[in-house]
Amino acid sequence: MQVTPPAPPILTETVRRALSEDIDRGDLTSEACVESTTIGTAELNCREPVVVCGLPILDEVYAQVDLLVDVERHVDDGDPCGEGKKLATISGPATSILLGERVALNFMQRLTGVSTMAKRFVDALPEGSSTRITDTRKTTPGLRAFERYAVRCGGGYNHREDLGAAVLIKDNHIAAAGGVGHAIERARAYAPHTCRIECEVDTPGQLQEALAAGADIVMLDNFDDEQVGDALTLVGGRALVEVSGGITLDRVARLGALGVDVISVGALTHSSPACDLGLDWS
C-alpha cells in the first residue's frame, strides 16, 4: 500500500525544530574527538522485528545537517523487517553523520514503534474482516501528522484529523448541550449537509437516544464484548458502529468477528514503545 508522508513544509519545519533542540550549540564531543576532514559510513539497522516508518524524515534530517551526507535507503516505509536488517546506509563527513544521529534515531524509533503496533492490531483482525483499525487524536503535540502517517504505514486508518474535520459528540458535549438528543439535533442543524454526525454513548439508553435522533455513527465507549453484541443487534444497520475504550490486542479478533465497523485505539499513538534501531559505524 502506497502511503503519502506528511507534506514537505510540515516535514521541513518539524525537523528544523528538532535539530534546533539538539545542535544549536554544535556537537562538542564530535568536534573534540573527530577530525573535520574525516569521511565515514554508518548503517541504520533493525535490532528487532519491525514495520519501518520514518525514512523521509531520515533524509530530511541529513539534508538539513549537511548536503554532503548521502542517505541510501535499502527498504521503504511500511516494509516489515527482521532483526539485523539494514535499513539505510549513511555516508559523508563523519562529524555531520554524528551531528544528526540522535534526532534521526528519535524520529525513526518513535514512528517505527507506532507503525509496528498498528500492524499488530491490523493483523489481529479475523481473515476477511472489513473492520477498520483507526487511531485517535491522542497524539504527541506537534507530531500528529507523522504519527498518523505511521499508523497508515502499519495498515491502519486515521480518525478525524482535528476538531474541525468532523462532528464527534462526546460526553462533555452531551452534558453541556443538555442530553444526547439535543446535541445531535443542534449538530444536524449546524453542520454542512456533507458531514456525518457521530455520537459517543456510554450506556444502552444513550445508544437508543442517539439512534432515535438520527446519529450516522455511534461510538460505543467502554462497552464489553457482550454489550457490543447487544448494541449491534439494537442498531440493526441503522448507523455505523465504532468501538473505543479498553481496546486490547486480544479483543480485536472478537470485535472483528462481531462485525463492528471501526475499532479506534488511542494506544497506537500514545503508548506504542519506541523500536530498537541503531546507527552502527562501519
Secondary structure, 3 states (H helix, E strand, C coil): CCCCCCCHHHHHHHHHHHHHHHHCCCCHHHHHHCCCCCEEEEEEEECCCEECCCHHHHHHHHHHHCCCCEEEECCCCCCEECCCCEEEEEEEEHHHHHHHHHHHHHHHHHHHHHHHHHHHHHHCCCCCCCCEEECCCCCCCCCHHHHHHHHHHCCCECCCCCCCCCEEECHHHHHHHCCHHHHHHHHHHHCCCCCCEEEEECCHHHHHHHHHCCCCEEEEECCCHHHHHHHHHHHCCCCEEEEECCCCHHHHHHHHHHCCCEEECCHHHHCCCCCCEEEEEC
